[in-house]
Amino acid sequence: MRILVLFICCIILITSCKKTIDTPVQKDFTSDLAYFGLKKGKYIEYVVTHIIHDDEVDIHDTLIFRLKTIIGDTITDNEGRKASKYIRLLWNNINETWDIKDVWTTIIDGKNAELTDENQRIIKLTFPINKSIFWNPSIFSTLPSENYTYDKIHVPLVLNNHLFDSTVTVVQNNYLTLVDYKFQTETYAKNVGLISKYYKNLRIKNFDTLQVKKGEEWFYTMTKFGDE
């Protein structure tokens, strides 16, 4: 009887170990790709606020304008890949028309969502999305290296009376010293794309981010989106 019990225990142990080895858990990040909003005809309109500071000459100027982005036709980018046009337009108050400002390219290549601006290829998102992920967005460009990370993952958000079921925020810079303050984030909504952007690059006094000597700030806020 003792031998039979020992034999059954061994069989259970072997079966359990075999099951653990044969069924590894794999992360499926396909649904995460929807955060980039890469669909032909997808457009987003923003109100953009640009603030310039120069305390030495008593300048604190604010410029507010409307910007629109559209995912355009498929083209071959400078890396020989099938990418999409990323068209940026500015609102012309006089003519009441959208005028093309520039045309960039955008692509999801493997685990990276990229935007190329004048040959500067930037990794905006990388997959799968989780807080343990970090990356250098400028690895394919001549821009200085940085360290992007994720924050506020898969959370609902209300922005300009729009309820987004799932959003993710990328922390692109968060740097504070006695005289410098740099903070930059981008927030993406699933099936929409970039819905807000926050950027500060300032010279400050005595760690006080409200005592600005010089620098600039950018704020992008989504006002409308859809398909054309």
C-alpha positions as CSV (number, residue, x, y, z in Angstrom):
1,M,0.0,0.0,0.0
2,R,2.8,2.4,0.9
3,I,4.5,1.6,-2.5
4,L,1.2,2.4,-4.3
5,V,0.8,5.8,-2.6
6,L,4.4,6.7,-3.4
7,F,3.9,5.7,-7.0
8,I,0.7,7.9,-7.4
9,C,2.5,10.9,-5.8
10,C,5.4,10.5,-8.3
11,I,3.0,10.5,-11.2
12,I,1.2,13.6,-10.0
13,L,4.5,15.4,-9.5
14,I,5.8,14.5,-13.0
15,T,2.5,15.5,-14.6
16,S,2.5,18.8,-12.8
17,C,6.1,19.6,-13.8
18,K,5.5,18.7,-17.4
19,K,2.4,20.9,-17.6
20,T,4.4,23.9,-16.3
21,I,7.2,23.4,-18.8
22,D,5.0,22.8,-21.8
23,T,2.6,25.8,-21.4
24,P,4.6,29.0,-21.1
25,V,2.7,32.2,-20.7
26,Q,3.1,34.6,-23.6
27,K,2.0,38.3,-23.8
28,D,-0.3,39.2,-26.7
29,F,0.2,42.9,-27.3
30,T,-1.9,43.2,-30.5
31,S,-4.6,45.3,-28.8
32,D,-2.0,47.8,-27.6
33,L,-1.3,48.8,-31.2
34,A,-4.6,50.7,-31.2
35,Y,-3.2,53.4,-28.9
36,F,-1.2,54.8,-31.9
37,G,-4.3,55.4,-33.9
38,L,-2.7,54.4,-37.2
39,K,-5.6,54.2,-39.6
40,K,-6.0,55.9,-42.9
41,G,-8.2,58.9,-42.7
42,K,-8.0,59.2,-38.9
43,Y,-7.8,62.9,-37.9
44,I,-7.3,64.7,-34.6
45,E,-7.7,68.4,-34.0
46,Y,-5.9,70.2,-31.2
47,V,-5.7,73.6,-29.5
48,V,-2.0,74.3,-29.1
49,T,-0.6,76.8,-26.6
50,H,3.1,77.8,-27.0
51,I,4.6,80.0,-24.2
52,I,8.0,81.6,-24.5
53,H,9.8,83.0,-21.4
54,D,12.8,85.4,-21.2
55,D,12.9,87.2,-17.9
56,E,16.0,89.2,-18.8
57,V,14.1,91.2,-21.4
58,D,10.7,90.8,-19.7
59,I,9.2,88.5,-22.3
60,H,6.5,86.0,-21.5
61,D,4.6,85.6,-24.8
62,T,1.7,83.2,-25.4
63,L,0.7,82.0,-28.9
64,I,-2.5,79.9,-29.3
65,F,-3.4,78.2,-32.6
66,R,-5.3,75.2,-34.0
67,L,-3.5,72.1,-35.4
68,K,-4.9,69.1,-37.2
69,T,-3.2,65.8,-38.0
70,I,-4.4,63.3,-40.6
71,I,-3.2,59.7,-41.4
72,G,-2.7,59.8,-45.1
73,D,-1.8,57.4,-48.0
74,T,0.7,54.6,-47.8
75,I,4.2,55.5,-49.1
76,T,7.7,54.1,-49.0
77,D,9.7,55.8,-46.3
78,N,13.5,56.5,-46.4
79,E,14.1,53.1,-44.8
80,G,12.3,51.3,-47.7
81,R,9.3,50.4,-45.5
82,K,5.6,50.8,-46.2
83,A,4.7,53.7,-44.0
84,S,1.8,56.2,-43.8
85,K,1.8,59.9,-44.4
86,Y,1.4,61.9,-41.3
87,I,-0.1,65.3,-42.4
88,R,-0.1,68.3,-40.2
89,L,-2.3,71.3,-41.0
90,L,-2.7,74.8,-39.4
91,W,-6.0,76.6,-39.2
92,N,-6.0,79.8,-41.3
93,N,-8.3,82.3,-39.5
94,I,-8.4,84.7,-42.5
95,N,-9.5,82.1,-45.1
96,E,-11.1,79.8,-42.6
97,T,-9.3,76.8,-44.2
98,W,-6.8,74.1,-43.1
99,D,-3.4,74.7,-44.7
100,I,-0.8,72.0,-44.9
101,K,2.2,72.8,-42.6
102,D,4.3,69.7,-43.2
103,V,4.1,66.0,-44.1
104,W,5.9,63.4,-42.0
105,T,5.7,59.6,-42.0
106,T,4.5,57.1,-39.4
107,I,4.6,53.4,-39.0
108,I,4.3,50.5,-36.6
109,D,7.3,48.3,-37.2
110,G,7.4,45.2,-35.1
111,K,7.1,46.4,-31.5
112,N,7.8,50.0,-32.2
113,A,5.4,52.8,-33.2
114,E,7.4,55.5,-35.0
115,L,7.1,59.0,-36.3
116,T,9.7,60.5,-38.7
117,D,10.1,64.2,-38.8
118,E,12.6,65.5,-41.4
119,N,14.6,62.2,-41.2
120,Q,14.5,62.2,-37.4
121,R,13.0,58.8,-36.7
122,I,11.5,58.7,-33.2
123,I,10.0,55.7,-31.4
124,K,6.8,57.2,-29.8
125,L,5.5,53.9,-28.3
126,T,6.9,50.5,-27.8
127,F,5.0,47.3,-27.1
128,P,3.8,45.5,-24.9
129,I,2.7,48.5,-22.8
130,N,3.6,48.1,-19.1
131,K,5.5,50.0,-16.4
132,S,8.6,47.8,-16.6
133,I,9.2,49.0,-20.2
134,F,11.6,51.8,-21.0
135,W,13.3,52.8,-24.2
136,N,15.5,55.3,-26.0
137,P,13.2,57.1,-28.6
138,S,16.2,58.5,-30.5
139,I,18.1,55.2,-31.2
140,F,17.5,55.6,-35.0
141,S,18.1,59.4,-35.1
142,T,20.8,61.9,-34.4
143,L,18.9,63.5,-31.5
144,P,20.3,63.1,-27.9
145,S,19.4,59.9,-26.1
146,E,16.5,60.0,-23.7
147,N,14.7,57.5,-21.5
148,Y,10.9,57.1,-22.1
149,T,8.7,55.2,-19.7
150,Y,5.0,54.4,-19.3
151,D,2.7,55.7,-16.6
152,K,-1.1,55.6,-15.9
153,I,-1.6,52.5,-18.1
154,H,-5.0,51.5,-19.5
155,V,-7.0,54.1,-17.4
156,P,-10.2,55.9,-18.4
157,L,-9.9,59.7,-19.0
158,V,-12.3,62.6,-19.6
159,L,-10.9,65.3,-21.9
160,N,-13.0,68.1,-23.4
161,N,-16.2,66.2,-22.7
162,H,-14.9,63.1,-24.4
163,L,-14.8,59.9,-22.3
164,F,-11.9,57.6,-23.3
165,D,-12.2,54.1,-21.9
166,S,-8.5,53.4,-22.0
167,T,-5.5,55.7,-22.1
168,V,-1.8,55.5,-21.5
169,T,0.7,58.2,-20.7
170,V,4.3,58.3,-21.8
171,V,6.7,60.1,-19.5
172,Q,9.4,61.5,-21.8
173,N,11.3,63.7,-19.4
174,N,11.1,64.5,-15.7
175,Y,14.2,66.4,-14.6
176,L,14.6,69.0,-11.8
177,T,17.7,70.7,-10.5
178,L,18.5,74.0,-8.8
179,V,18.3,75.8,-12.2
180,D,16.7,73.5,-14.7
181,Y,13.2,72.0,-15.0
182,K,12.3,69.7,-17.9
183,F,9.0,67.8,-18.0
184,Q,7.4,66.2,-21.0
185,T,4.5,63.8,-21.3
186,E,2.2,62.5,-24.1
187,T,-1.1,60.7,-23.5
188,Y,-2.7,58.3,-26.1
189,A,-6.2,57.0,-26.2
190,K,-7.0,53.6,-27.6
191,N,-8.4,53.7,-31.2
192,V,-7.8,57.4,-31.3
193,G,-4.1,58.3,-30.9
194,L,-2.4,61.2,-29.3
195,I,-4.9,63.3,-27.3
196,S,-2.6,65.5,-25.2
197,K,0.9,66.7,-25.0
198,Y,2.7,68.6,-22.2
199,Y,6.2,70.0,-22.6
200,K,8.3,72.3,-20.4
201,N,12.0,73.1,-20.8
202,L,12.8,75.9,-18.4
203,R,15.6,77.7,-16.6
204,I,14.3,78.4,-13.1
205,K,15.5,79.9,-9.7
206,N,16.3,77.9,-6.6
207,F,14.3,74.7,-7.5
208,D,11.1,76.9,-7.9
209,T,9.3,75.9,-11.1
210,L,7.1,79.0,-10.9
211,Q,10.1,81.3,-11.0
212,V,11.0,81.0,-14.6
213,K,14.0,82.8,-16.1
214,K,14.0,81.4,-19.6
215,G,12.6,78.6,-21.7
216,E,9.4,77.4,-23.5
217,E,6.3,75.5,-22.9
218,W,4.0,73.5,-25.2
219,F,0.5,72.2,-24.5
220,Y,-1.5,70.2,-27.1
221,T,-5.1,69.4,-26.2
222,M,-7.4,67.4,-28.4
223,T,-10.7,69.1,-29.3
224,K,-12.1,66.8,-32.0
225,F,-11.3,63.5,-33.7
226,G,-12.8,61.2,-36.3
227,D,-12.4,59.6,-39.7
228,E,-12.4,61.4,-43.1
